[in-house]
Amino acid sequence: MIFLLILSFSISAKDTPDDAGGSITINAYNIPEGTQRILLYRLAGGDTIYEEVGLISIFKGEYDDASVVDGMEYLYRGKAITEDRAYVAEIKEYISSSPEWFNKSRTSVLLLLILFWVVVLIYIQLAKKNPEGLFIRRLPPLEAMDEAVGRATEMGKPVLYVPGIEYITDAGTLASITILEMVGKKVAEYDTRIINPHFDPIVMTIAQETLKTAFSEAGRPDAFNKDDVFYLTSEQFGFAAGVDGIMHREKPGAIFLQGYFYAESLILAETGYSIGAIQIAGTNATTQLPFFVAACDYVLLGEEMFAASAYISREPRLLGSIKGADLVKSALLILIGAGVIFGTIAFIADNAGNPTYMEIFNKILEFLARAAS
């Protein structure tokens, strides 16, 4: 027979801290010995009957009720059941949930963002004073672009530039337009034809103006052919088939695949490889990078496209952002490495009593040797 007794067993409820609302945390105290389970009941304001909402963890003595409505008041009752008794505890005061304006557990993220913002601003100011003096890491694909255009010129073949199949709002497409300007100046200087098919008519219009400006700056405005910058289709695989057809007909000596690509990436890259063209790819679509790496000669990996834009344009805001991001990432890598090292030392120390520093060092070397083998 089960008796209902009110003893030292008790519960408390509070609005779950550092959350987006919709949750109340219930804690159980003085859990009776031999408790098999703790049932939790809830009474919403205006109701007369408690409803069962879950089980309070016996080990943690805690339960997060995530089925509440912000602003509505609730009462709670807990029932700890042992083999022969049930201990009941109630909360007499109504409790309600509400969203927090700041999650304190994310303070480190906020501090990191502030640090990143300050570093970027500093580098932007330095870039404004001396844009040529701000070093950007070396990018082999950029240096190979001159070689690619030169090779196409020597072979008497055109250059094919594909800016991806995304719209102008995509960051990768914007970076591609900047790279297109650089390539345009090179082909104008070498008097080489450039073929530039497009998936989106707005991107096509911007590319036309970009190449027209590039040819003018190179002193060859008469060499620019507007008809070589054209709209193909906005159907994904129709576009891929059209570009493949251009590759087979025109046999370009150099192919630039720069922008955001989807499943058509390998189709384009394989076709370019089959005709023997030198290919320089770049995309911010991380899922397509393996295909470009496998089939192309040079690849701008992800954010390197944006670094390329900064490298080419020397625009202070771009330079500052790239330099700031590089510095913060370097600091994060150092912190991660330090965390791994100290975590390994702590693990060895916990499992080996109180070892000396040399013993810890030898343990680490043994671990690395096993991992390498």
C-alpha positions as CSV (number, residue, x, y, z in Angstrom):
1,M,0.0,0.0,0.0
2,I,1.3,3.5,-1.0
3,F,1.0,6.3,1.6
4,L,1.1,10.0,0.7
5,L,3.5,11.8,3.0
6,I,4.9,15.3,3.0
7,L,8.5,15.0,4.4
8,S,11.7,16.9,3.8
9,F,11.5,16.1,0.1
10,S,10.9,19.4,-1.7
11,I,11.0,21.0,-5.2
12,S,11.6,24.4,-6.6
13,A,10.9,26.1,-9.9
14,K,12.5,29.0,-11.7
15,D,12.5,30.5,-15.2
16,T,15.3,28.7,-17.1
17,P,18.3,31.1,-17.2
18,D,20.0,32.2,-20.4
19,D,17.4,30.8,-22.8
20,A,15.0,32.0,-25.5
21,G,12.0,31.4,-23.3
22,G,9.4,28.6,-23.2
23,S,11.2,26.7,-20.4
24,I,11.0,26.4,-16.6
25,T,13.6,24.5,-14.6
26,I,12.4,22.3,-11.7
27,N,14.8,21.0,-9.1
28,A,14.2,18.3,-6.5
29,Y,15.9,18.4,-3.1
30,N,16.4,15.8,-0.3
31,I,15.3,13.0,-2.6
32,P,14.3,10.0,-0.4
33,E,16.6,7.0,-0.3
34,G,15.4,4.2,-2.6
35,T,13.4,6.5,-4.9
36,Q,12.5,4.7,-8.1
37,R,11.1,7.7,-10.0
38,I,10.0,11.3,-9.5
39,L,6.8,12.2,-11.3
40,L,6.2,15.9,-12.1
41,Y,2.8,17.5,-12.4
42,R,1.8,20.9,-13.6
43,L,-1.2,23.2,-13.0
44,A,-1.7,26.1,-15.4
45,G,-3.2,29.3,-14.2
46,G,-7.0,29.0,-14.4
47,D,-7.0,25.2,-14.4
48,T,-8.1,23.0,-11.5
49,I,-6.5,19.7,-12.4
50,Y,-2.8,18.9,-12.4
51,E,-1.4,17.2,-15.5
52,E,1.7,14.9,-15.6
53,V,4.5,16.5,-17.7
54,G,7.5,14.3,-17.1
55,L,10.0,12.7,-14.8
56,I,12.6,14.5,-12.7
57,S,16.0,12.9,-13.0
58,I,16.9,11.1,-9.8
59,F,20.6,11.5,-10.4
60,K,20.6,15.2,-11.3
61,G,17.4,16.2,-9.4
62,E,16.4,18.4,-12.4
63,Y,13.9,18.7,-15.1
64,D,13.4,21.3,-17.8
65,D,9.8,21.8,-18.7
66,A,10.0,23.0,-22.3
67,S,6.3,22.8,-23.0
68,V,5.3,26.0,-21.2
69,V,4.0,29.2,-22.8
70,D,5.8,32.5,-22.0
71,G,3.9,34.7,-19.6
72,M,1.5,32.0,-18.4
73,E,1.7,31.1,-14.7
74,Y,2.1,27.6,-13.5
75,L,2.2,25.6,-10.2
76,Y,4.2,22.3,-9.9
77,R,3.9,19.2,-7.8
78,G,6.5,16.5,-7.5
79,K,5.9,12.9,-6.3
80,A,8.9,10.8,-5.4
81,I,7.9,7.1,-5.4
82,T,9.9,4.5,-3.4
83,E,9.0,0.8,-3.1
84,D,6.4,1.4,-0.4
85,R,5.8,5.1,-0.2
86,A,5.2,8.3,-2.2
87,Y,6.6,11.6,-1.0
88,V,4.8,14.7,-2.3
89,A,6.2,18.2,-2.6
90,E,4.4,21.3,-4.0
91,I,5.3,24.8,-5.1
92,K,2.8,27.3,-3.7
93,E,3.8,30.3,-5.7
94,Y,3.1,30.7,-9.4
95,I,6.1,30.7,-11.8
96,S,6.2,31.8,-15.5
97,S,8.9,31.8,-18.2
98,S,10.2,34.6,-20.3
99,P,13.1,35.0,-22.9
100,E,16.4,36.4,-21.7
101,W,17.9,39.3,-23.6
102,F,21.5,37.9,-23.2
103,N,22.8,34.4,-22.8
104,K,25.7,34.6,-20.3
105,S,27.1,31.3,-21.4
106,R,28.0,33.0,-24.7
107,T,30.0,35.8,-23.2
108,S,33.2,34.4,-24.7
109,V,31.7,34.5,-28.1
110,L,30.7,38.2,-27.6
111,L,34.3,39.0,-26.5
112,L,35.7,37.3,-29.5
113,L,33.4,39.2,-31.8
114,I,34.4,42.5,-30.2
115,L,38.1,41.5,-30.6
116,F,37.6,40.6,-34.2
117,W,35.7,43.8,-34.9
118,V,38.6,45.9,-33.3
119,V,41.3,44.0,-35.2
120,V,39.4,44.5,-38.6
121,L,39.0,48.2,-37.9
122,I,42.7,48.6,-37.2
123,Y,43.7,46.8,-40.4
124,I,41.2,48.8,-42.4
125,Q,42.8,52.0,-41.2
126,L,46.3,50.6,-42.0
127,A,45.1,49.6,-45.5
128,K,43.7,53.1,-46.1
129,K,47.1,54.6,-45.3
130,N,49.2,52.1,-47.3
131,P,47.2,49.5,-49.3
132,E,50.2,48.3,-51.1
133,G,52.2,47.7,-47.9
134,L,49.6,45.4,-46.3
135,F,50.7,41.9,-47.1
136,I,48.1,39.3,-48.2
137,R,49.1,35.7,-48.2
138,R,50.3,34.2,-51.5
139,L,47.7,32.6,-53.6
140,P,49.2,30.3,-56.4
141,P,45.9,30.2,-58.4
142,L,46.1,34.0,-58.8
143,E,49.7,33.9,-59.9
144,A,48.8,31.1,-62.4
145,M,46.1,33.3,-64.1
146,D,48.8,35.2,-66.0
147,E,50.3,31.9,-67.1
148,A,46.9,30.5,-68.2
149,V,46.0,33.5,-70.3
150,G,49.5,33.5,-71.8
151,R,49.2,29.8,-72.7
152,A,45.8,30.3,-74.4
153,T,47.4,33.3,-76.4
154,E,50.3,31.2,-77.5
155,M,48.0,28.4,-78.7
156,G,45.8,30.9,-80.5
157,K,42.8,29.8,-78.5
158,P,40.2,31.8,-76.5
159,V,39.7,32.0,-72.7
160,L,36.5,30.7,-71.2
161,Y,35.2,32.3,-68.0
162,V,32.2,30.8,-66.2
163,P,31.0,32.9,-63.1
164,G,28.9,30.1,-61.5
165,I,25.2,29.7,-61.5
166,E,24.2,31.9,-58.6
167,Y,22.7,35.4,-58.6
168,I,24.5,38.7,-58.0
169,T,23.5,38.7,-54.3
170,D,25.8,35.7,-53.7
171,A,29.2,36.6,-52.2
172,G,30.9,34.1,-54.5
173,T,29.4,35.8,-57.6
174,L,30.6,39.2,-56.4
175,A,34.1,37.8,-55.8
176,S,34.0,36.2,-59.3
177,I,33.2,39.6,-60.9
178,T,36.3,41.1,-59.3
179,I,38.4,38.2,-60.6
180,L,36.8,38.6,-64.0
181,E,38.1,42.2,-64.1
182,M,41.6,41.0,-63.6
183,V,41.3,38.3,-66.2
184,G,39.7,40.9,-68.6
185,K,42.8,43.1,-68.3
186,K,45.1,40.2,-69.1
187,V,43.2,39.1,-72.2
188,A,43.0,42.7,-73.4
189,E,46.8,43.1,-72.9
190,Y,47.5,39.8,-74.8
191,D,44.8,40.5,-77.4
192,T,43.0,37.2,-76.6
193,R,39.3,36.5,-77.0
194,I,37.3,35.9,-73.8
195,I,34.0,33.9,-73.8
196,N,31.8,34.6,-70.9
197,P,28.5,32.6,-70.8
198,H,25.9,33.4,-68.0
199,F,23.2,31.8,-66.0
200,D,21.6,35.0,-64.8
201,P,20.9,38.1,-67.1
202,I,21.7,40.6,-64.3
203,V,25.1,39.0,-63.7
204,M,25.6,39.1,-67.5
205,T,24.9,42.8,-67.6
206,I,27.4,43.5,-64.8
207,A,30.0,41.3,-66.4
208,Q,29.6,43.2,-69.7
209,E,30.3,46.5,-68.0
210,T,33.2,45.0,-66.0
211,L,34.9,43.6,-69.1
212,K,34.3,46.8,-71.0
213,T,36.0,48.8,-68.2
214,A,38.8,46.3,-68.0
215,F,39.5,46.5,-71.8
216,S,39.4,50.3,-71.6
217,E,41.8,50.5,-68.7
218,A,44.2,48.2,-70.6
219,G,44.1,50.6,-73.5
220,R,42.1,48.3,-75.8
221,P,38.5,49.3,-75.8
222,D,38.1,48.4,-79.5
223,A,39.0,44.8,-78.7
224,F,36.0,44.2,-76.5
225,N,33.3,42.2,-78.1
226,K,30.0,42.5,-76.3
227,D,28.6,39.4,-78.1
228,D,31.1,37.2,-76.3
229,V,29.4,38.0,-73.0
230,F,26.0,36.4,-73.3
231,Y,23.1,34.8,-71.5
232,L,22.8,31.1,-71.9
233,T,19.9,29.7,-69.8
234,S,18.7,29.7,-66.2
235,E,18.2,26.0,-66.1
236,Q,21.0,24.3,-64.2
237,F,21.9,21.3,-66.4
238,G,20.8,23.1,-69.5
239,F,23.5,25.7,-68.6
240,A,26.0,22.9,-67.9
241,A,25.3,21.3,-71.3
242,G,25.6,24.6,-73.1
243,V,29.0,25.4,-71.5
244,D,30.2,21.9,-72.4
245,G,29.2,22.5,-76.0
246,I,31.2,25.7,-76.0
247,M,34.2,23.9,-74.7
248,H,34.0,21.2,-77.4
249,R,33.4,23.7,-80.2
250,E,35.8,26.6,-79.2
251,K,38.5,24.4,-77.5
252,P,39.6,27.2,-75.1
253,G,43.2,27.1,-73.9
254,A,42.3,28.3,-70.4
255,I,39.1,27.9,-68.4
256,F,38.2,29.8,-65.3
257,L,35.4,28.3,-63.2
258,Q,34.9,31.0,-60.6
259,G,31.7,31.4,-58.5
260,Y,29.1,29.3,-56.8
261,F,28.5,25.9,-58.4
262,Y,26.2,22.9,-57.6
263,A,26.1,19.4,-59.0
264,E,27.3,20.6,-62.5
265,S,30.8,21.4,-61.2
266,L,32.3,18.0,-62.0
267,I,30.6,17.9,-65.4
268,L,32.2,21.2,-66.4
269,A,35.6,20.4,-64.9
270,E,35.8,17.0,-66.5
271,T,34.9,18.4,-69.9
272,G,37.6,21.1,-69.5
273,Y,40.1,18.4,-68.6
274,S,39.1,16.3,-71.6
275,I,40.0,19.1,-74.1
276,G,43.4,19.7,-72.4
277,A,42.7,23.2,-71.2
278,I,44.5,24.7,-68.1
279,Q,41.7,25.1,-65.5
280,I,41.7,27.5,-62.6
281,A,38.6,27.0,-60.4
282,G,37.3,28.8,-57.3
283,T,34.1,28.4,-55.3
284,N,32.6,29.1,-51.9
285,A,30.5,26.0,-52.3
286,T,32.5,23.7,-50.0
287,T,30.6,20.6,-51.2
288,Q,32.0,21.1,-54.7
289,L,35.6,21.7,-53.8
290,P,36.7,18.0,-54.0
291,F,35.5,17.8,-57.6
292,F,37.4,20.9,-58.6
293,V,40.5,19.8,-56.7
294,A,40.4,16.4,-58.6
295,A,39.9,17.8,-62.1
296,C,41.4,21.3,-62.1
297,D,45.0,22.6,-62.2
298,Y,44.6,25.3,-59.5
299,V,41.8,25.9,-57.1
300,L,40.8,28.9,-54.9
301,L,39.5,27.1,-51.8
302,G,36.4,28.7,-50.3
303,E,37.3,32.0,-48.6
304,E,40.4,32.3,-50.8
305,M,38.1,33.7,-53.4
306,F,37.4,36.6,-51.1
307,A,41.1,37.0,-50.3
308,A,41.7,37.0,-54.1
309,S,39.2,39.9,-54.4
310,A,41.1,41.8,-51.8
311,Y,44.4,41.0,-53.4
312,I,43.3,42.2,-56.8
313,S,41.3,45.3,-55.9
314,R,43.4,46.4,-52.9
315,E,40.2,47.9,-51.5
316,P,40.9,48.9,-47.8
317,R,37.8,47.3,-46.4
318,L,38.4,44.0,-48.1
319,L,42.1,44.0,-47.1
320,G,41.3,44.8,-43.5
321,S,38.6,42.1,-43.3
322,I,40.9,39.5,-44.7
323,K,43.9,40.4,-42.5
324,G,41.7,40.6,-39.4
325,A,40.1,37.2,-40.1
326,D,43.5,35.7,-40.6
327,L,44.9,37.0,-37.4
328,V,41.8,35.9,-35.3
329,K,41.9,32.4,-37.0
330,S,45.6,32.1,-36.1
331,A,44.9,33.0,-32.5
332,L,42.0,30.4,-32.4
333,L,44.3,27.7,-33.8
334,I,46.9,28.5,-31.1
335,L,44.2,28.3,-28.4
336,I,42.9,25.0,-29.8
337,G,46.4,23.5,-29.9
338,A,47.1,24.7,-26.4
339,G,43.8,23.2,-25.2
340,V,44.6,19.8,-26.8
341,I,48.1,19.8,-25.1
342,F,46.8,20.7,-21.7
343,G,43.9,18.4,-22.0
344,T,46.2,15.5,-22.8
345,I,48.5,16.4,-19.9
346,A,45.5,16.5,-17.5
347,F,44.2,13.2,-18.8
348,I,47.6,11.6,-18.3
349,A,48.0,13.1,-14.8
350,D,44.6,11.8,-13.7
351,N,45.4,8.3,-14.8
352,A,49.0,8.1,-13.6
353,G,48.7,9.5,-10.1
354,N,51.3,12.4,-9.7
355,P,53.8,11.9,-12.5
356,T,56.8,14.1,-13.1
357,Y,56.9,16.4,-16.1
358,M,59.4,14.1,-17.8
359,E,57.0,11.2,-17.3
360,I,54.2,13.2,-18.8
361,F,56.4,14.2,-21.7
362,N,57.3,10.5,-22.3
363,K,53.6,9.5,-22.2
364,I,52.8,12.1,-24.8
365,L,55.6,10.9,-27.1
366,E,54.4,7.3,-26.7
367,F,50.8,8.4,-27.5
368,L,52.0,10.3,-30.6
369,A,54.1,7.3,-31.7
370,R,51.2,4.9,-31.4
371,A,49.0,7.4,-33.3
372,A,51.5,7.7,-36.1
373,S,51.9,4.0,-36.5
